[in-house]
Amino acid sequence: MKRLCFVAMLLLMLGGCVSLGGSGGGVMHEKGDGDEAVVGGEIIECGVMGMPSVGPSQEYFGIQAERAGDLEKARVHYTRWLQAKPSDEGVWYSLARVLMGMGDVDGAMVAWERAGEAGFKDIGRIDGDGFWEKVKEDERFVKGIAKVKENRGKETTEGMVREFLKQERLGTYVVLLPEDYEAEAEKRYSVCVILHGSDLNEKRYLRVADKLGRDDVIYVLPRGPFVTENSFRYGQEGYTGWPTYRLGESWGKVERAKFHAKWVMDCVEDVKEKYRVKDEKVCLLGHSMGGAFAYMTASIYPEQVRSVFCYAGYYFEEFTSDEAMSELRNEDVSVWLAHGEKDQVVGKEFAVELQGRLESWGIENGLWLLDCGHRVEEVVYEPMEKWLDEVVRGEK
């Protein structure tokens, strides 16, 4: 009944703004220029249609809640924003993604349809969100994809041909050296690459390295090569490994993944030239999108990777094929997986299914299903530390 009511509410929102009481005690409703709206107990000045013009928006709060894994709170904030700005195709898409994470497929499909009708056209963003794999055969989703492509077509004109060419540009990464690096001039160290999640940056994961311990390890933290939209909208440093613009039809997941994977390995090669590294092969650790790219990088460069630890990652079938499994096994790459039982952003099924594939191919692996959500919580560090001690430091 609750799901039906929410779907009905989404449908009603097409006709304009609808009042919605939230847990914060605020109500968002249609207002005119210069009016004020009470949102979460605070007065925020509003522009046309109640859009906040001063202070963080409901969309901003929704993004923060989604990052924190609180999908119900994200749903409320996104819904409030759409009451004020029902033409925001990006937030309709975000709402659809949140509802998918909550298991409300019907509600997600309604929001997905509204995103297309509002003009959503970022098909690259769709491909980068792995959970759509669950509904890719759904007639409503297929219809929505057609609408997205139609929206993109409106940006073209007769005779226009879009070409793609690799360009050379500067990227950045962080190196964390062990405390004894300067004192032990002859000592060499293992390398552990840490890959950040989508819309985040490498600095957010410095605490992960500190928590795991700096002894005997050189940590390398590359920044994703593509700037996300939120960096411009909110001034936050957010990056992703997926191109943020649509590539040609010939650029599938493998081709796009190679951009970030090559950047990761370029960082590794640079570290090998500048610092005292004792291993030819490196270890990769990633969270969320970083977990996905840790595994994909190992699949693309199995001869250069010793082991990966993927937490809360998603895994595409292009990288779990028989050919990919054979390469990982031949190069003796071990794959450690961890996932939160309560993860509402990326389902644990991704990890369970990949572990089954690894097991059937005789590839060394481990799987931890943890009592947590999507974030890197305290409970996650136990298997991470075990992997670091046994594999990265122990060269297992």
FENCORTA-V149890 format. One line per field, one symbol per residue. ss: DSSP state (H for helix, E for strand, L for the rest). phi: phi as a letter, one per 30 degrees, with the letter a starting at -180 (. if undefined). psi: psi as a letter, one per 30 degrees, with the letter a starting at -180 (. if undefined). Layout:
BEGIN
ss->???
phi->???
psi->???
END
This chain:
BEGIN
ss->LHHHHHHHHHHHHHHLLLLEELLLLLEELLLLLLLEEEELLEEEEELHHHLELLLLLHHHHHHHHHHLLLHHHHHHHHHHHHHHLLLLHHHHHHHHHHHHHLLLHHHHHHHHHHHHHHLLLLHHHHHHLHHHHHHLLLHHHHHHHHHHHHHHHLLLLLLLLLLLLLLLLLLLEEEELLLLLLLLLLLLEEEEEEELLLLELHHHHHHHHHHHLLLLEEEEEELLLEELHHHHHHLLLLEELLLLLLLLLLLLHHHHHHHHHHHHHHHHHHHHHHLLELLLLEEEEEELHHHHHHHHHHHHLHHHEEEEEEELLLLLHHHLLHHHHHHHHHLLLEEEEEEELLLLLLLLHHHHHHHHHHHHLLLLEEEEEELLLLLLLLLHHHHHHHHHHHHHHLLL
phi->.ddddddddddddddkdbdbdcddicbcbdbceidbbcbhicdbdbcdhiddcbiecddeddddddddicddddedddddddddbdcddddeddddddddddicddddddddddedddjdbdddddddcdddedbdcdedddddddddddddddccbeidbccbbdbcbdbbbccccddceddcdcdcbdcbcccdddicbdddcdddddddjcdibccbbddedcddeddddbicdbbbdcecbdcdddcdedddddeddddedddddddddcbdcccdcccbbbchedddddddddddbddcccabbcchdbbdddcbdeddddddddchdcbcbbaddcdccbddeeddddddddddcideabbbccdaccddceddddddddddddcdddhd
psi->eeeeeeeeeeeefefakkkjklffflkklkllkflkkjjhfkkkklbkggkkfklkleeeeeeeeeefgieeeeeeeeeeefeeifgjeeeeeeeeeeeeffgieeeeeeeeeeeeffgkgifeeeefjfffefgffkeeeeeeeeeeeeeeffgllkfkkklkkklklklllkkjllfgeeeiffklllkjkkkllkgalfffgefeeeefkfkgkjkkjkkkfkklefeeeggkjkllfkkglkllffjaeeeeffeeeeeefeeeeeeeefljkfkeklkkklkceeeefeeeeeeehfffkelkjjkhllklffggleeeeeeeeeghkkjkkkkkfgjgekkfeeeeeeeeeeefggkklkkjjlilbflilefffeeeeeeeeeeeefh.
END
